[in-house]
Amino acid sequence: SNDTYPTAMHIAIMLAAKEVALPGLKTLQLELARKKSEFQRIIKIGRTHTQDATPLTLGQEFSGYAALIKERKTDIENSLVNVSKLAIGGTAVGTGINAPENFGSDVCSEISKSLEVSFQEIDNHFTRQGSREEIVHLSGCLKAYAVSMFKIANDIRWMGSGPVSGLNELKLPALQPGSSIMPGKVNPVISEMMMQVSAQVIGNDNTITFSSANGNFELNTMLPVMAHNLLESISILSSSTDVFNDKLIKDLEANTDKLQENIQRNSILVTALVPQLGYDKAAEIAKEAMSSNKTIKEVLLDSNLFSSDEIDNLLDIEKLI
């Protein structure tokens, strides 16, 4: 059992990753890339430290999300290389005692043919007896996947907040219109579901890491919980990603009116004036715009520093992204 159990564990994990996790990631990546194209010309205010920053396009923002998912997919694919190397043939402690000649390689060949997934016998069986770092690596990649999904889901949750007192930059699909007490309220339930799943996967990874560290000499007795948690992480990440894609991303819309209003009233546009006016003068104009509830252009016109055409040229949003 010391080589057959980890072998069965690896086979189950490989099949789950290849048949369930990776296809969902690919689909989400393509959908986010489609949103990138759809939103490419929609300009919005960037945010750093949760405060207004210089502008970018909503498409650029979503291009970052698509690239994150592509990276996570590549991470998982790379980590599966070591998972495909099986312990079978090592028998009790890795020496292969009592196993027929070529037993490990023959079993791997038959399994590969049967399942149409490539498996190989591990070159050094002693790496697969008491150690399970290949599982820790894959779990770490799944954790990174969960962290990326948490970030994307939370960004969308905030961009859809409001509609009156929040950001209200995105229109979220109304899956559950009306809360238990407030009619018409649309909660970001899909984003919040994704964030909870991500939290669970991060917790699973901690257990897997601790369990792998508890391999003693030529045996790790904590393989069952490692297998359970990793397969659970793959399962819940995959199913939640599919729901996230189908119920949220596909029907996500930009609130272009709100985004345009934010651009016009955002004092951060004064950054474009620094080369002409200097930092201190530009800061004064920004402060005046905020205190008087005017646009940067209105303040500049009042100060007679530039003509209307000059201001339009200096504050051309296209030049700032």
C-alpha positions as CSV (number, residue, x, y, z in Angstrom):
1,S,0.0,0.0,0.0
2,N,3.0,2.4,0.5
3,D,3.3,2.8,-3.3
4,T,-0.2,2.0,-4.5
5,Y,-2.1,4.5,-2.3
6,P,0.0,7.6,-3.5
7,T,-0.2,6.2,-7.1
8,A,-4.0,6.1,-6.9
9,M,-4.0,9.6,-5.3
10,H,-1.9,11.0,-8.1
11,I,-4.1,9.4,-10.8
12,A,-7.3,10.9,-9.3
13,I,-5.7,14.3,-9.0
14,M,-4.3,14.3,-12.6
15,L,-7.7,13.3,-14.0
16,A,-9.5,15.9,-11.9
17,A,-7.1,18.7,-12.9
18,K,-7.0,17.9,-16.6
19,E,-10.7,17.1,-17.1
20,V,-12.3,19.5,-14.7
21,A,-10.0,22.4,-13.6
22,L,-8.0,23.3,-16.7
23,P,-11.0,23.5,-19.1
24,G,-12.9,25.8,-16.8
25,L,-9.8,28.1,-16.5
26,K,-9.5,28.2,-20.3
27,T,-13.2,29.1,-20.7
28,L,-12.9,31.9,-18.1
29,Q,-9.7,33.3,-19.7
30,L,-11.4,33.5,-23.1
31,E,-14.5,35.2,-21.6
32,L,-12.4,37.8,-19.7
33,A,-10.5,38.4,-23.0
34,R,-13.8,39.0,-24.7
35,K,-14.8,41.5,-22.1
36,K,-11.4,43.1,-22.5
37,S,-12.3,43.7,-26.2
38,E,-15.8,44.8,-25.4
39,F,-14.6,47.3,-22.8
40,Q,-11.5,48.5,-24.7
41,R,-12.6,52.0,-25.4
42,I,-14.4,52.7,-22.1
43,I,-12.2,55.0,-20.0
44,K,-12.4,54.9,-16.2
45,I,-10.6,56.2,-13.2
46,G,-7.8,54.0,-11.9
47,R,-7.5,53.5,-8.1
48,T,-4.4,53.0,-5.9
49,H,-4.8,52.8,-2.1
50,T,-8.5,52.8,-2.9
51,Q,-8.1,56.4,-3.9
52,D,-8.6,58.0,-7.3
53,A,-5.5,57.6,-9.6
54,T,-4.8,58.3,-13.3
55,P,-7.2,56.8,-15.9
56,L,-7.1,53.6,-17.8
57,T,-9.6,51.7,-19.8
58,L,-12.0,49.2,-18.4
59,G,-10.6,46.9,-21.2
60,Q,-7.1,47.3,-19.8
61,E,-8.3,46.4,-16.3
62,F,-10.0,43.2,-17.7
63,S,-6.9,42.4,-19.7
64,G,-5.1,42.1,-16.4
65,Y,-7.7,39.7,-15.1
66,A,-7.5,37.5,-18.3
67,A,-3.7,37.5,-18.0
68,L,-3.9,36.4,-14.3
69,I,-6.1,33.4,-15.2
70,K,-3.8,32.5,-18.1
71,E,-0.8,32.5,-15.7
72,R,-2.7,30.4,-13.1
73,K,-3.5,27.9,-15.9
74,T,0.1,27.6,-16.9
75,D,1.2,27.2,-13.2
76,I,-1.2,24.3,-12.8
77,E,-0.1,22.6,-16.1
78,N,3.6,22.9,-15.0
79,S,2.9,21.5,-11.6
80,L,1.2,18.4,-13.1
81,V,4.5,17.3,-14.6
82,N,5.7,16.0,-11.2
83,V,2.3,14.7,-10.2
84,S,2.4,12.5,-13.3
85,K,5.4,10.7,-11.9
86,L,4.1,7.7,-9.9
87,A,5.4,5.9,-6.8
88,I,4.3,2.5,-8.1
89,G,7.0,-0.1,-7.9
90,G,8.7,1.3,-4.8
91,T,6.8,-1.1,-2.6
92,A,7.4,-0.7,1.1
93,V,10.2,1.9,1.5
94,G,11.3,2.7,-2.1
95,T,13.7,-0.2,-2.8
96,G,11.2,-2.1,-4.8
97,I,11.5,-5.3,-2.7
98,N,9.3,-8.2,-3.9
99,A,8.2,-6.3,-7.1
100,P,8.6,-8.0,-10.4
101,E,11.2,-6.6,-12.8
102,N,9.9,-3.4,-14.6
103,F,6.7,-3.6,-12.6
104,G,6.5,0.2,-12.0
105,S,7.1,1.2,-15.6
106,D,4.8,-1.5,-16.9
107,V,2.0,-0.4,-14.7
108,C,2.5,3.3,-15.7
109,S,2.4,2.3,-19.3
110,E,-0.9,0.4,-18.9
111,I,-2.5,3.2,-16.9
112,S,-1.5,5.7,-19.5
113,K,-3.0,3.6,-22.3
114,S,-6.2,3.0,-20.3
115,L,-6.8,6.6,-19.2
116,E,-5.2,8.4,-22.2
117,V,-3.2,10.5,-19.7
118,S,0.6,10.3,-19.6
119,F,2.1,8.8,-16.5
120,Q,5.7,7.7,-15.7
121,E,7.5,5.8,-13.0
122,I,9.4,8.2,-10.7
123,D,13.2,8.0,-11.3
124,N,14.0,8.0,-7.6
125,H,11.4,6.2,-5.6
126,F,12.7,7.6,-2.3
127,T,11.2,11.0,-3.3
128,R,7.7,9.5,-3.3
129,Q,7.8,7.5,-0.1
130,G,7.7,10.0,2.9
131,S,7.6,13.2,0.8
132,R,4.7,14.8,-1.0
133,E,6.1,18.1,-2.2
134,E,4.7,17.6,-5.7
135,I,1.3,17.8,-4.1
136,V,2.2,20.8,-2.0
137,H,3.4,22.5,-5.3
138,L,0.1,21.8,-7.1
139,S,-1.9,22.9,-4.0
140,G,0.1,26.1,-4.0
141,C,-0.8,26.7,-7.6
142,L,-4.5,26.1,-6.7
143,K,-4.1,28.5,-3.8
144,A,-2.7,31.1,-6.2
145,Y,-5.7,30.4,-8.6
146,A,-8.0,31.0,-5.6
147,V,-6.2,34.3,-4.7
148,S,-6.6,35.5,-8.3
149,M,-10.2,34.6,-8.3
150,F,-10.8,36.4,-5.0
151,K,-9.1,39.5,-6.3
152,I,-11.2,39.6,-9.5
153,A,-14.4,38.8,-7.7
154,N,-13.8,41.4,-5.1
155,D,-12.9,44.1,-7.7
156,I,-16.1,43.4,-9.6
157,R,-18.1,43.4,-6.4
158,W,-16.8,46.9,-5.5
159,M,-17.2,48.2,-9.1
160,G,-20.8,47.1,-9.0
161,S,-21.5,48.7,-5.5
162,G,-24.2,51.2,-5.1
163,P,-26.0,52.1,-7.1
164,V,-26.4,55.5,-5.3
165,S,-23.7,55.6,-2.7
166,G,-21.2,53.1,-4.2
167,L,-18.9,53.1,-7.3
168,N,-21.7,51.9,-9.7
169,E,-19.2,51.4,-12.5
170,L,-20.5,48.0,-13.5
171,K,-24.0,46.6,-13.9
172,L,-24.1,43.2,-12.3
173,P,-26.6,40.6,-13.5
174,A,-29.6,40.7,-11.1
175,L,-29.7,37.1,-10.1
176,Q,-31.4,37.7,-6.7
177,P,-33.1,41.1,-7.0
178,G,-34.4,42.1,-3.6
179,S,-32.9,41.3,-0.2
180,S,-34.8,39.8,2.7
181,I,-36.0,43.2,3.8
182,M,-35.1,45.7,1.0
183,P,-37.0,45.3,-2.3
184,G,-35.1,45.9,-5.4
185,K,-31.6,45.5,-3.8
186,V,-29.2,43.5,-6.0
187,N,-26.5,41.8,-4.0
188,P,-23.3,40.6,-5.6
189,V,-24.0,37.0,-4.7
190,I,-21.8,35.4,-7.3
191,S,-18.7,37.4,-6.4
192,E,-19.3,36.6,-2.7
193,M,-19.7,32.9,-3.5
194,M,-16.4,33.0,-5.4
195,M,-14.7,34.7,-2.5
196,Q,-15.9,32.1,0.0
197,V,-14.7,29.3,-2.2
198,S,-11.3,30.9,-2.5
199,A,-11.1,31.2,1.3
200,Q,-11.8,27.5,1.6
201,V,-9.1,26.6,-0.9
202,I,-6.6,28.7,0.9
203,G,-7.5,26.8,4.1
204,N,-7.2,23.5,2.3
205,D,-3.7,24.4,1.2
206,N,-2.6,25.1,4.8
207,T,-3.7,21.6,5.8
208,I,-1.9,20.1,2.8
209,T,1.3,21.9,3.5
210,F,1.3,20.9,7.2
211,S,0.5,17.3,6.3
212,S,3.3,17.0,3.8
213,A,5.8,18.4,6.3
214,N,4.8,15.5,8.6
215,G,6.3,12.8,6.4
216,N,8.4,10.6,8.6
217,F,11.4,8.8,7.0
218,E,9.9,6.5,4.3
219,L,6.2,7.0,4.9
220,N,3.7,9.9,5.3
221,T,0.6,8.8,7.1
222,M,-1.4,12.0,6.3
223,L,-2.0,11.2,2.6
224,P,-5.8,10.7,3.0
225,V,-6.4,14.3,4.2
226,M,-4.1,15.6,1.6
227,A,-6.0,13.7,-1.2
228,H,-9.3,14.8,0.2
229,N,-8.4,18.5,0.4
230,L,-6.7,18.7,-2.9
231,L,-9.6,17.0,-4.7
232,E,-12.0,19.2,-2.9
233,S,-10.1,22.3,-3.9
234,I,-10.1,21.2,-7.6
235,S,-13.8,20.4,-7.4
236,I,-15.1,23.6,-5.7
237,L,-12.8,25.9,-7.7
238,S,-13.9,24.3,-10.9
239,S,-17.6,24.4,-10.2
240,S,-17.5,27.9,-8.8
241,T,-15.4,29.2,-11.7
242,D,-18.0,27.9,-14.2
243,V,-20.8,29.6,-12.2
244,F,-18.7,32.8,-11.9
245,N,-18.2,32.8,-15.7
246,D,-21.8,31.9,-16.7
247,K,-23.8,33.9,-14.2
248,L,-21.6,37.0,-13.8
249,I,-18.8,37.6,-16.4
250,K,-20.8,36.8,-19.5
251,D,-23.6,39.3,-18.8
252,L,-21.5,42.0,-17.1
253,E,-22.1,45.5,-18.4
254,A,-20.2,48.8,-18.0
255,N,-22.2,51.8,-16.6
256,T,-20.7,54.2,-19.2
257,D,-22.6,57.2,-18.0
258,K,-21.2,56.9,-14.5
259,L,-17.7,56.2,-15.8
260,Q,-17.8,59.3,-18.0
261,E,-19.1,61.4,-15.2
262,N,-16.3,60.3,-12.9
263,I,-13.7,61.1,-15.5
264,Q,-15.0,64.6,-16.0
265,R,-15.2,65.4,-12.3
266,N,-12.0,63.7,-11.2
267,S,-9.4,66.1,-9.9
268,I,-6.6,63.6,-10.5
269,L,-6.6,64.8,-14.2
270,V,-4.5,67.7,-12.9
271,T,-1.6,65.2,-13.1
272,A,-1.5,66.0,-16.8
273,L,-0.7,69.7,-16.0
274,V,2.4,69.0,-13.9
275,P,4.8,69.4,-16.8
276,Q,3.3,72.9,-17.6
277,L,2.5,74.2,-14.2
278,G,4.7,72.3,-11.7
279,Y,3.5,70.0,-8.9
280,D,2.6,72.7,-6.4
281,K,0.4,74.8,-8.7
282,A,-1.3,71.7,-10.1
283,A,-2.0,70.6,-6.5
284,E,-3.6,74.0,-5.8
285,I,-5.9,73.6,-8.8
286,A,-6.9,70.1,-7.7
287,K,-7.7,71.4,-4.2
288,E,-9.8,74.3,-5.7
289,A,-11.7,71.9,-7.9
290,M,-12.6,69.6,-5.0
291,S,-13.5,72.4,-2.6
292,S,-15.7,74.3,-5.2
293,N,-17.2,71.1,-6.7
294,K,-16.0,72.2,-10.1
295,T,-14.2,70.4,-12.9
296,I,-10.5,70.9,-13.6
297,K,-11.4,72.7,-16.8
298,E,-13.7,75.1,-15.0
299,V,-11.0,76.0,-12.5
300,L,-8.5,76.5,-15.3
301,L,-10.8,78.7,-17.2
302,D,-11.5,80.8,-14.1
303,S,-7.8,81.3,-13.6
304,N,-7.1,82.4,-17.2
305,L,-4.1,80.1,-17.3
306,F,-5.0,78.5,-20.6
307,S,-7.5,78.9,-23.4
308,S,-10.4,76.4,-23.7
309,D,-8.7,74.6,-26.6
310,E,-5.4,74.4,-24.8
311,I,-7.2,72.9,-21.8
312,D,-8.9,70.3,-23.9
313,N,-5.6,69.4,-25.5
314,L,-3.8,69.1,-22.1
315,L,-6.6,67.1,-20.5
316,D,-7.2,64.8,-23.5
317,I,-7.9,61.5,-21.8
318,E,-6.6,59.5,-24.7
319,K,-3.1,60.8,-23.9
320,L,-3.3,59.7,-20.3
321,I,-3.8,56.0,-20.8
